[in-house]
Amino acid sequence: MGEKVTKSLEEKKAKVLMKLRGYKQLKKKEYKNAIGYFVKTQQGKAIVYCIPSQGTVGVAFINQLIKTMQEEELERGVVVTSGRYTQAAKKKARKGGIELIPRIFPAFNIFDHELVPKHEILPPDEREKLLAKYRVQPYQLPRIRTSDPAVKAIGAVAGDVVKIIRDSVTAGEYIAYRYVVDG
C-alpha cells in the first residue's frame, strides 16, 4: 500500500499561493523548524518558507530566511504561517524584501468561488496604455488595498494596477481597474 502523505495547513496555503501566482516549484527543502519551497517567478527566483507553528514568528525566523536567501542567491522570500508576527519581525522582513502572508490567508483558491472575479496585475506596457487612454495618473484610479485577499493572492504590491474582470448579465464582461495602495 502507498504511504499517505499529510500536509500541514501552511503547506496547503503555500501550494495555493504558488499556483495562484504562477510560481514553478524547483525544489523542496526541510529545515529544523520550517519547510522551504524554492520557486521560479516571473521576476526571478524566490523561496516560500512555511513555518508549521501556531506560535509567534520572530526575528530569528526572518534572519534564518534572509541567510537562506543569501546562500541560495534569491531575490524574494515569502513566509506562510498560522502564527502571528512580532513587530520587529515585520520591520526586518520589510527591509529584507520578505512578504509576510497573513494567517487568515485561505488554504483554497478564492477565485474558484462564483462571486470572486478574476484579478490580474497589469504589465507595465498595458498600464501605460491604460493611463494614456484615460489621461489619468495611477493614483486617480479607484483604490484597492494590499490587505485585500485577492490582491494578496496574486502578489500585487503598492503602486501596481490590478485589472478585475467580472461576468455581467447585460454586458457579458465588465472590466474595472484598481490602483493598489498600502493597507
N, C-alpha and C positions, 0 to 999 in steps of 0.2 A: 504494500500500500504506500501511496505517496505521503510525504510528510506535509502536514498542514502548516502553512506559513501565516502567522498572525502579525499584523502590523499595528503599531501604536497609532493613536489618533493623530499625532503630529506627523507621522509618515504619510497618512492618508491625506492630510491637509497639504503636505509638501507635494505629493503626486498631483493633486488637483491644481495647485498653484503652477506647477511646471507645465501641465497640459494647457491651462488657460493662457499662459504667457508664451507658449510655443517653445519652451526650453527643451533641448535634446540632452538626455542624460548620457554622460560619458562614462562615469564610474560611481560606485558607492563605496564609502569607507566608514568603518565603525571606529569611534573613538571611545575613550573611557566612559564618558557621560553624554555622548551625543552621536548622531549619525550624520554624515556629510554626503550630499549628492552633488557631484561635480557635473555642471551642465554647460552647454554651449548656448549662448543667447545671440541675438542679432548684433549686439554691441561687442561681444567677445565671450570670455569665459567667466563663470561665476560659481559660487557654492551656495547650496541651500542647506542650511545647518539645522537639523531637528534636535530639539532638546526635550526628550520624553520625561517631563517632570511637571508636577503641579506647583512646585516651589517658585521662588523668585529668581530671575535671571539677573545676575550682577555683572560687574566689570570683568570679573575673572573669565566668564564665558566669552565676553566680547574680545578680551585680549587674546584668548585661545584662538578665536576665529580670525582675528587680524593676523596672528602669527601664521596660521594655516594659509591664509590668502597670500601672504608674502612668500612663503615657501613654495607654493604652487603657482605663483605669478598670476593671480586672479584679480580682476578689476572690481568685482562686486561681490557682496555677501548678502544673504537673506536668512533671517532667523525665524524659525517656526517653533512655537511652544504653547503649552496650555497654561503656563505660569504667567506671572507679572514681570515687568521690567522695572529695575530701580531707575531713579532719575539720573544717576551717574552713568549707568549702562546706556540709557537713551542718548545722553550727551556724547559719550565716547563713540557710540555707533554712528551718530550723525557725522562726527568728524572723520570716522574711518570708512565712510561710504557703505555702511551696512544698513539694510532695510529691516525694520522690526515688524513682523506680521502680528497684528493684534490677536489675542487669544480667542476673540469671538469670530475669527475667520472660519467660514464653514468648511466642512470636510466633504462637500459635494459641489458639483458645478452649478452655480447660481443661475447661469444662463440657460439651463435646461427648463427652467420654470417659464410658463407661458406669459407671465406678467413682467418678466425682466427682459427688456430689449437688448439687442446686441450693442456692445460698446467696442470701439477700436480707437487707438491713438492715431491721429493724422500724421503721416510722414511730413517732413519739412517742406517738400515741394508742393504738396496738396494744401498744406497750411497757408503758404504764401499766396497760392491761387485763390483760396477762400477769402483771405483778408483783403486781397486786391479787388476781388469781385464785389464785395460788400462795402469796400472802402472804410474798414474799421481797424482798430488796434485789437489785439487779443483780449485785453482787459475790458473791452466794451461788449464782449460776448457774455451771455448768461454764464454764471459760475457753477462749478461742481467741486466739492471738497475732496482732498486727498484721502479723507477718512471714509468716503463713500465705499461700500463693499464692492461695487462693480469697478471702481477706479483702482482699489487695492488689488482686485483680481487680475486686471490687465497690466498692472505695474506702471500706471501713469504717475508722473510727478508734477509738482507745481510748475506751471509755465506751459504744460502740454495743452493741446486742443484735442478734445475727445469727440468723435462722431458717434451719435446714438441713432440707431436705425430701428424704428418701430413699425409693426404691421398696422395698417389702417384700413378700416372697412370702406371708407369713402375714397381715400387717396391711393390705396394699395400699399404704399410705403411712405413713411414720414421720416425725414432726416432732420436731426437737431444737432447743433454744435455747442459744446460747453468748454469754457476755459477752466483749467484745473488750478485751484488755489489751496494753500496750506489750511489745514484744519481738521 
